[in-house]
Each structure stands twice: as C-alpha cells, then as structure tokens.
Amino acid sequence: MRALRSLAVVAAVAVLAASSGAAEGRYTVKGGDSLWVIARRFGLSVNDLVAANGLARPDRIYAGSTIRIPGRGAASAGGAAPSATTTYKVKAGDNLSNVAARYHTTVAALLKANRIRSANLIVIGTQLTIPAGAASAASAGPDGAGRLPSRLLASPDRLALRPAFRHWAAVYGVPADLLQAMTWYESGWQNGVVSKTKAMGIGQLMPDTVVFVNQVLLGGTHLDPKRADDNIRMSARFLRYLLDRTGGRADQALAGYYQGLASVRARGQYDDTKQYVAGVLSFRPSFR
C-alpha cells in the first residue's frame, strides 16, 4: 500500500553494485525496464528487490545501473534467469510418495536426486532436493494455466498459505488469483515484513487500514495483522470493499489499495501507482 510508503525523495537512487554473495546475482538495467519487470523475470516480488538493494524509490531505476538479484547466481543483462534449486523440508506425516505427488515427480526421481537408499526411511527435518523440472510441473494449476513464482515454489511455508487465500477470497467474493497476486507483489507472502511506514505483513496493511477493517468492515473484530491468516483475511475484506466502490474494476481497486481511493479520485493515478497496478496484474496468471 502506498499511503506514506512513497517517500518524497526526488534524488536519483544509487543502486548498489558491490560484489554479491554466492547466493546472489546481478542484473544490469536496460532501457524500458522497471522494477516489477525485473522482479517478474526472476520470479521475485518487488519487495525482495527493494530489500536487497536498499531502494528508497522503487519507481526510479536507471538503464546501466546494476541490481542485486537475491537468491540467484550471476545473471547477464540479456540472458535468461537461471533456475533456482527447489527444496522441501520433510514434516511429520510426509513420505516420498506424497512429496513426489506434490511436485509432480516420481519416488524414483526423489531417491536418485537425494541419494536415498530406501523410500521408507526419510527423517523429519531433512531437506529434500526436488529434481529439475519437477518444480515447473508443480507450479501449474489444475488446468495448467498458472505458473507459480519459482521463489514461492522454493518456500514450502509460504506455499502452505494458498488454502487460506482461497478460503478468504471465497468468503468475501474476491478473485483468488487477484488476492494472491496483489499480496505476492506487496510482500512475497512474508508476514514478518514491516515497512518503514509500519505497513504490516502479507498484505502490507497500514495501521489505519487495520483499524478500519476491524472496526468498520468487520463490525468490531480484533484480528491481528501479525497472524498470517488474519492478515490474509483483512487484505481480502479490504480488497472486497475497494472492488465494491470501483464497480468491480480490478485495476481501480488496486490503485485504491496502493495510493488510497480518495487520492486516486481526487488526483488520478500517480506514475508509481500505474506501475504497481501493472505489476500486480502481470502476476495474476501465475496464480490461476
């Protein structure tokens, strides 16, 4: 959400170009690039790039600047984004059969990738390597339409939030793909993220929005934005409110979520708001 998050800083941002660690790569900004385009290219959220580069103004990046790509090997300016290794941490109740089914691979492939001798012997807490190609199959929705971001696929804890998104989207009658895309763009589904302006969690809810949703839209509830399920619920309810006031137009509702609906109506969409809306909408097919 934009609210106070867009700092009144007009000076150009000097993007850090220091040597990156082994887990990071670098990308040279080209003409026509924006932060959401680069985030989309590497399966990240804009917040991931903002945090990795200390960007004060995400809407201001310049051709020729070097951007750190967290969690990636070296990336050339024109080459394709390298594939991230997908892992899965074994939990109570898991076996290789259900892990294989989850990632659309086979038990034999898991045995080979992890050098496991017996399919009956896996230990809770073990990090399993998911064979190359399995993650892309697992990312597809039931109709093959969606391609989940690779960074999400590599995080079982965040993947486990999808039922909560579907549930609250259904409760409040909002498109589940829109809710998921919006919150992925906002935070990468990281509920521990708090912005400098106190925007909280998965939906980056501002404190006054939390009060409004709890007291006005939900009639006096005490939902806690620090709890992932509560944050998703409040984000869904607030999105429903905005859709109702914009004739169901997703682009206008998103603009209101980011900039504030009153500001959009009074001043029109700011440039960074337009970029935000385009960024979120570009992620919608990934969650179908």
Order of alpha helices (4+ residues) and beta strands (2+ residues): beta-alpha-alpha-beta-beta-alpha-alpha-beta-alpha-alpha-alpha-alpha-alpha-alpha-alpha-alpha-alpha-alpha
